[in-house]
Amino acid sequence: MPLIDMTTHQKIFAVLTSSAVFIFILELLRRRRLKEEYSWLWILTGITMIIMVIWYTPLVIISKLIGAVSPVTTLFIFAILFLLVLSIHYSIIISRLTHQVKDLTQEMSILKSEIKETIDDR
Amino acid sequence: MTETLVIIPAYNEEKVIGSVLEGIKKTGPVYDILVVDDGSSDRTAEMARESGVKVISHLFNLGYGAALQTGYKYALRKGYDTIVQLDGDGQHDPAYISALLDAINSNEADVVLGSRFLDEGVYDIPFIRKTGMKVFSMLASVIMRQPITDSTSGYQALNSDVLHFYADPRYPVDFPDADTLIMLKRSGFRIREIPVKMYGSDKKSMHSGLTPLYYIFKMLLSIILTMLRKEKTIKDREW
């Protein structure tokens, strides 16, 4: 069965949305709302989205490789996988932050009590 | 003679914390006492201070295990080498502090648990909770190849080796339980149980609402993960 190509409609929509996402990321970075530390991931995502729409061949090849009926399916599969990995990534960061907040709170509570002791001793 | 610190984690216990502290003072020996107020919204910290004990307050509620750990970290910093911990809700009878300490000071064990089930007069525990406690204690007994009757017990005495272990980031901050005991055992610590008296608490338990389900899931997962990890033994551990 031949792979179904995107219609012009689909292409225009895809290019517009992926460009919008890309510009939005750049704008967030420009305003320093997004830390550069995480931005590489988003820049890469934006660029990949645009490339995949314009240069269709790799998507078709991958679709054949994984046995997807339509390239759009391939897009969805990888989008969902990407989101899943991203959520895990955030879970790791949140776990680390929770741990750090706990340690900081404990440390601060002890220090505060020591400061109080020093003041009371005077 | 070693320096002993009594650590009492407390969260919204303004009504009972005073009598708990009085109870400890009445037992005879003078202990240094530390109340860790885990972000209480009531007057727990003030009540404890009025009793003349040391109080450390968390800015917000971090959980039972984290409150205990603040106490351990403080104890390490101040150079205490024996710890007794009991809950601030009046469940644990302070009369058993010296019995717990004896087992530590005679070097029979590194950590001593006060077990409510070794004592004859057990208060009324709701059936489901009691079953949960028993199941996890049995599970711990099998894994540890040592009888454990009350893995949930927060009434413990420990020496400075265990103190270092508990102050470590690996210590679970929500409800330390069977998983912590298994971790201790796998690290080569000697664990003992002695009978203590515990009373029911009027307060809503921390294991209420949907929490029991989460608790069971978390505890099973935690035990499995503990088994999968290779713990350092006492000998090759670096603090």
Interface residues (C-beta under 8 A of the other chain):
Chain A: H99 K102 D103 T105 Q106 E107 M108 S109 I110 K112 S113
Chain B: V36 K54 V55 I56 S57 H58 L59 F60 L62 A66 Q69 T70 K73 Y74 R77 P169 V173
